[in-house]
Amino acid sequence: MNIADVTIDLEDAALPGDLALPDEPGGVVLFAHGSGSSRHSPRNRAVATGLNDAGIGTLLIDLLTAREDETDAVTGELRFDIGLLTRRLAGAIDWLTAAPPTAGYPIGLFGASTGAAAALAAAAQRPGRVGAVVSRGGRPDLAGDALERVTAPVLLIVGARDPQVLRLNDDAAGRMRAAEHRLEVVPRASHLFEEPGTLEQVTAMAARWFDRYLTQHATVS
């Protein structure tokens, strides 16, 4: 396992990230964290570790700068600025495409909460570069019209004890035009998947999805 601290240099920000690459990874998954979170999110890191164990690389980044994060902690506004988060994610996708350690590997996106909306919007902006998207307890409704432009396979994962978000995901799934999209409900799970065994189920579902649409593609290509 190769682990490195990286910096994604964009026009408006320099975003720190944690890149983990197994030997001969089947792809690289870029994480988009949720409301008020960061690349240090214990839930996303647990999922990332599971993906690494499955032979898939991961990149966890902070979507906001340190100063923006301080502002957001007070106002809570930037975490809902889907346009800003989408631009940052699109820039990170471009970085993964060009950076020597990851160039040539299929790219997947894993989004949580508002980060899922940004992941879907970024996938719509980079249709030729994003091979698959997974949302955990996400807000795909916040992606707006981008939902109908996503062509990559999408997996929406929601807890059974998260009725409002489940309804929003069900509605979003009905709007999607991607040939492959699915809504999976995890029994006994609430919004943060804190119940024993539920986050492990999320990790297993995500690993299977990325294996099917990233790893197998990499093997064929």
Secondary structure, DSSP 4 states (H G I P E B T S, - for coil): -EEEEEEEE-SS-EEEEEEEE-SS-S-EEEEE--TT--TT-HHHHHHHHHHHHTT-EEEEE-SS-HHHHHHHHHH--GGG-HHHHHHHHHHHHHHHHHSTTTTTS-EEEEEETHHHHHHHHHHHH-TTTEEEEEEES--GGGGGGGGGG--S-EEEEEETT-HHHHHHHHHHHHH---SSEEEEEETT--TT--STTHHHHHHHHHHHHHIIIIIHHHHH-
